[in-house]
Amino acid sequence: MQEIFSNIANLGFPIVISIYLLVRIEGKLNELTNSIIELSNSISKLN
């Protein structure tokens, strides 16, 4: 039983951190995508 709790403690923390970082990065990627689209539109208007 102690081994199961030890495995959960050792594996659970990295999984939680990974999910947190993926969620944060997803939001940043969406913002970056929108900025690139806006930049592309601005460049098209200049030409």
DRENPA-3360 file (N, C-alpha, C; in nm, 2 decimals, always signed):
BEGIN
1 = MQEIFSNI = +0.08/-0.12/+0.00/+0.00/+0.00/+0.00/+0.09/+0.13/+0.00 ~ +0.19/+0.12/+0.08/+0.29/+0.24/+0.09/+0.35/+0.26/-0.05 ~ +0.38/+0.16/-0.12/+0.44/+0.17/-0.26/+0.34/+0.24/-0.35 ~ +0.22/+0.21/-0.34/+0.12/+0.28/-0.43/+0.11/+0.43/-0.40 ~ +0.11/+0.46/-0.27/+0.10/+0.61/-0.24/+0.23/+0.68/-0.28 ~ +0.34/+0.61/-0.27/+0.47/+0.66/-0.31/+0.47/+0.69/-0.46 ~ +0.42/+0.60/-0.54/+0.41/+0.61/-0.69/+0.32/+0.73/-0.72 ~ +0.21/+0.74/-0.66/+0.11/+0.85/-0.68/+0.18/+0.98/-0.65;
9 = ANLGFPIV = +0.25/+0.99/-0.54/+0.32/+1.11/-0.50/+0.43/+1.15/-0.60 ~ +0.50/+1.05/-0.65/+0.61/+1.08/-0.74/+0.56/+1.11/-0.88 ~ +0.46/+1.04/-0.92/+0.41/+1.06/-1.06/+0.30/+1.17/-1.07 ~ +0.23/+1.19/-0.97/+0.12/+1.29/-0.97/+0.17/+1.43/-0.98 ~ +0.27/+1.47/-0.91/+0.32/+1.60/-0.92/+0.37/+1.64/-1.06 ~ +0.45/+1.57/-1.12/+0.49/+1.60/-1.26/+0.37/+1.61/-1.36 ~ +0.27/+1.53/-1.34/+0.16/+1.53/-1.43/+0.08/+1.66/-1.41 ~ +0.06/+1.70/-1.28/-0.01/+1.82/-1.26/+0.06/+1.94/-1.31;
17 = ISIYLLVR = +0.19/+1.94/-1.29/+0.27/+2.06/-1.34/+0.27/+2.06/-1.50 ~ +0.27/+1.94/-1.56/+0.27/+1.94/-1.71/+0.14/+1.99/-1.76 ~ +0.03/+1.95/-1.70/-0.11/+1.99/-1.74/-0.12/+2.14/-1.72 ~ -0.07/+2.19/-1.61/-0.08/+2.34/-1.58/+0.00/+2.42/-1.69 ~ +0.12/+2.37/-1.72/+0.20/+2.44/-1.82/+0.14/+2.43/-1.96 ~ +0.08/+2.32/-1.99/+0.02/+2.31/-2.13/-0.10/+2.40/-2.14 ~ -0.18/+2.41/-2.03/-0.29/+2.50/-2.04/-0.25/+2.65/-2.05 ~ -0.14/+2.68/-1.98/-0.09/+2.82/-1.99/-0.03/+2.85/-2.12;
25 = IEGKLNEL = +0.04/+2.76/-2.18/+0.10/+2.78/-2.31/+0.00/+2.78/-2.42 ~ -0.11/+2.71/-2.40/-0.22/+2.71/-2.50/-0.27/+2.85/-2.52 ~ -0.30/+2.92/-2.41/-0.35/+3.06/-2.41/-0.25/+3.15/-2.48 ~ -0.13/+3.13/-2.45/-0.02/+3.22/-2.51/-0.01/+3.19/-2.66 ~ -0.03/+3.07/-2.70/-0.02/+3.03/-2.84/-0.14/+3.09/-2.92 ~ -0.26/+3.10/-2.86/-0.37/+3.16/-2.92/-0.35/+3.31/-2.94 ~ -0.30/+3.37/-2.84/-0.27/+3.52/-2.85/-0.16/+3.54/-2.96 ~ -0.06/+3.46/-2.97/+0.04/+3.47/-3.07/-0.02/+3.45/-3.21;
33 = TNSIIELS = -0.10/+3.36/-3.22/-0.17/+3.33/-3.35/-0.25/+3.45/-3.40 ~ -0.33/+3.51/-3.30/-0.41/+3.63/-3.34/-0.32/+3.75/-3.37 ~ -0.21/+3.76/-3.30/-0.11/+3.87/-3.34/-0.05/+3.85/-3.47 ~ -0.02/+3.73/-3.51/+0.04/+3.70/-3.64/-0.06/+3.73/-3.75 ~ -0.19/+3.70/-3.73/-0.29/+3.72/-3.83/-0.31/+3.87/-3.84 ~ -0.32/+3.95/-3.73/-0.33/+4.09/-3.74/-0.21/+4.15/-3.81 ~ -0.09/+4.11/-3.79/+0.03/+4.16/-3.86/+0.02/+4.13/-4.01 ~ -0.02/+4.01/-4.04/-0.04/+3.98/-4.18/-0.14/+4.07/-4.25;
41 = NSISKLN = -0.25/+4.09/-4.18/-0.35/+4.18/-4.24/-0.30/+4.32/-4.26 ~ -0.22/+4.37/-4.16/-0.16/+4.50/-4.17/-0.07/+4.51/-4.29 ~ +0.02/+4.41/-4.30/+0.11/+4.41/-4.41/+0.04/+4.41/-4.55 ~ -0.07/+4.33/-4.56/-0.14/+4.33/-4.68/-0.20/+4.46/-4.72 ~ -0.25/+4.54/-4.62/-0.30/+4.67/-4.64/-0.20/+4.77/-4.69 ~ -0.08/+4.75/-4.65/+0.03/+4.84/-4.69/+0.07/+4.82/-4.84 ~ +0.05/+4.70/-4.89/+0.09/+4.67/-5.02/-0.03/+4.71/-5.11;
% end
